[in-house]
Amino acid sequence: MGEDSLKIMELQEMANLKGGTFEKQCKDLFHRLESFGKGRHGKSDHQTHSDKLAEKRTMYANDFKDFLERNNIQEKMNIAMTSENIKAFLDERLEGLKANTQENYIRGLSSMITGLRESNITVPCNRSVFDNKTAEIKATAAPDTRTGLAINNLNEKIEQLYIKRFESAVVSEVLKDLGVRVSEGYELVKNIDNYYNANNSTIENLVGKGNHIYNPKNISSELIEKIKMCDTLPSQNTYRNDLKEVGINNPHLTRFTYAKNEFEKKINDGIEYRMALKQLSQELNHSNGRRSLFYLSRA
């Protein structure tokens, strides 16, 4: 029996994600990979063992779901994960991102798909599609020498977003006012009651990158009311598309804008340079001033 025939028989013995809609298939995907609180000693599986990884895999699955819907692909989500579809998806999804961000996304998606296979789910794509895309990125990557990344007319663009999609505008306003990352902004808007201290009008205990907790941040009552009006949020892929329609090519540029504006405000208020940089690092939840200085050099 040939190798191709054995491959077909192997796939036929495996299962599909359950559910008649992509939303239900996403839920089944998360259920099959979920492994919170289970020991990993001596194991090298690709299950979901942390909230942070669950958050990323939610993004990967929703991004791919949006891709299938836009292209009117109606197969089971796992069956639609062919090499051709995955390549087209990555070509589209990674456009405009920095090389290291692209590579991290590829590794994360590949790990999730490996986890599905380990859970006995049929996934027809070949590993080479990830290796080839990574090699392509490395071959074309150039040093990041961009400057002027801060958005000068951010308030105006957020007003345009309110006309297009209220929820996307609220997320952008959260990023603008608090200087948090996109995933952190989503967490905040989805679970505002977990973080809002009404007595002090502050956001508290928000966990950032590296599990570092942000210092308390002031937030306006007007923005709190807007957040509470958000019943559901668009996928992060849809959010990025909304931003592009108003001229913001990358949501992370809002964080550069926050860094520039806050630092200039501190200097104008008479705060000494090194102290201003230290305070900015604390507000951005950076472990040291070097990363904040990088933001300022690019803004």
N, C-alpha and C positions, 0 to 999 in steps of 0.2 A: 504494500500500500504506500502511495507516494506521500511526501511531506504535506502537500496542500490538502490531500484528503484527510490526513490526521488532524490538520488544523481545523478543518470544517467540522469534523466530529467533535473535537474539543469544544468549539464554540457552541455547538448544538446542545452539549451537555450543561452549559452554563445558563444563567437566568437573565431575565430583563428586569429593569426597575418597574415597580408596581405603580398603577395609577393611569387613568385615562387622560390626564392633562399634564403639562410640563410642571405645573405647580405641585401636583401630587407626586410626580416622579422626583422632584427636588427633595420633597419631604422624605421619600423612601431612601434616596441617596444619603441624606444626613443620618437617618436611622441606622442604615447599614454600616456607616463609618464611625458612628458614635461609640466612644470607648472611654468616657470620663470616669475617673476614679479607679480604673483598672491598672494593675501593676504592669510595668513595662520591662522589669528586670529580665535580662537575657533574651529580649525580643527585639525584632527590627521591623515591626509591622508598619503599615502606612495608615493606621486608623486615626481618628480625631481624638486627641487626648487633652486638649485645652480649649478654653473659650476663644483665645486669640486665633487658633487654627480654625476653629469652627466659623469664626467671623470671615476669615479669608476664603474658606471653602464655600460659604454662602455666596460671597461675591463671585467666585469662579463659576458656580452653577447658575446663578442668575444672569451673569454676563453671557454664558453660552445659551441659556434659554432665550434671552433677548435676540441673540444672533439667529437662532432657529426660527423664531417668530418673524423676524424681519425678512428672512429669506424663504418663508412659507414652507419650511421643512417640517413634515408632520410625522416622522417616524418616532419611535421611542427615543428618549434622549440618549440613552447609552448606545443604541444602534446607530444613531446619527453621528456618533463620535468616530467617524471614519478619518483616515489620514487626510483626505482631501478637505473635509469640513473643518477639521482642527487647524489645518494650515491656513485656510481662508479666514477662520475666526481669529487666529493669532495675528495674521497680517493686518486685520482691521483693528483689533483691540489694542495692539501695542503701538500703533502709529502715534508718533509724537512724544513717546515716553523716553526717558533716559535709558541708556544701555543697561545699567545695573538693575533698574526697575523692570525692564523687559525680561532680563534673565531670571529675576526673582519670581516673576509671574509665571514664566515657563516651568520653572522647577516646582512651583506650588501646584499648578494644574497637572503636571505629570505625576506628582506624588498622589494627588487625589484619584487620578485614573488608575494608578497602580493599586491603591487601596480598594477601588471598586473590583478590580480583577481578583484581588485576594479575598474579596467577599463573594466570589462566584458570579459576578455580573459580567455579561458579555460586553466587551469594548473592542471594536475591530481596528482601531488605529494602531499604527506601528510606532514603536519607540523612536524610530529614526526621524519622525516628523519633528520631535522636540530637539533632538541632537542637531539636525540640519538648521533649524531656526536659530538655535543658540550659536552655531558656527557662523551663520550669516550675520548675526548681530555683532559678534566679535570682530568679523572681517571689516565691517563698515563703521565701527564705533570711532568716534572722534572725541578728543578732550572737551569737557564742558567748559567753554569760555564765555558763556552767555552773560550779559549784564542787562540792566534795565528790566528786570522781571516783575517789579512791582507794578500794579495796575493803577494808573493815575486817576481814572474815572470810575473806580469800583462802585461807588454809591449809585451812579447813573446806570451801570450795568445791572445792579441788583434790582433797581426799579423796573428795568425791562424784563427781568426774570419774573417779577410779581405778575406782570401781564401774561406771561407765558405759562408758568406753573408755580403756584403759590408755595408748594412744599420745597421746590428747588431754591426759591428765593430765600426762604427761611433758613435752610441749611447754609447758604452762602453768607447770610447775615450773621449767623452763629460763628462761622469761620472768620469773618471780618472782625467781629467785636471781641472774640476770645482768643484768636490765634491758634486754634487747635487744628489737628489734621482732619482729613475728610472722614476717616473711619470713626474718629473720636466725636466729630460733630454729629454723625449719624447716631451713634450710641446715645449721645446727650439728648437729641430730639426724640428718639424712640422711648427713652426711659427718664424723662425729665424729673419725675418725682423722686428718683433715686439720688439726684444730685443737687436739687434746688433747695437752698436754705432760705425760706421766706422771711425769717427774722432778720437776716443780714443782707438779703437780696444778692446772694452769692451762689456760685456753682462750686461744689466741694466734692472731694474724693473721686474726681475723674481720673481714671487710669490711662496713662499715655504709653508711648513706646518704651520697651524695656521694663514694663510694669512700674514705671515711675509715676507717682501721683502728682497731679498739678497742684500748685498752691491755689487757695480759694480765689475765684475771679468774680468781679462785679458784673452783674447783668441787669439790663433795664427791665422794668415791669412790662413795657410795651413788647419787647422781644419774647418775654416769657408767655405773654398772651398769644402771640403768634405761634410759638412752639406748641402750645396746648391746642391750637386749632388744627394741627396736622394729624389727621387720622392715620394715614399711611404715607410712606415715603417711596419715591421712585427708586428703581435699582440704581446702583452707582454708575452703571453704564449709561442709563437714561439721563441721569444727572449730568454726567460729563457732556452728553450730546446737547442738553439744554444750555450748558455754559458756552459751548462752541457757537451756538446760534446767536449769542449776544456778544461774541468776540473774545471769550476767555478760553484759551486753548488747553489750559491745564488747571484743575481746581487747586493744586498746591501753590499756585501763584498768589492766592489769597493770603497764604501764610507769609510769603515774602513781603507782601504789602503791609501786613500787620507789623512785621519786624521793622520795616523802614519807618512807618508812621510812629510807632511807639518809641523807637530810639530817638527820632528827631524831636518828639515831644519832650522827652526827658532832657535832652541837651538844651532845648529852648527854655526849659524850666530851671536851668542852672545846675543840673546834676553833673558831677564830674564824669569824664568819659568812661573810666574803668568801672565806676559804680553803675553807670547807666547800662554798660554792657552786661554786668553781673545781674542786674535786675531784669534785663531783657531775657537772659538765659533762663532765669527762673520762670518767667512768664511763658516762654516757649517750651519749658520742661526739658531743656537741654542739660546734659550732665556737666558741660563746661562751656566756657565762652568761645572756644574755637569754632564750634558749630554755628553759633549765633553770628560770629564774625563772618563766616562763609555766607550766611544769608544776606548780611548787610553788603558784602562785596558784590553780590549778584543782583541785589535789589536796585 
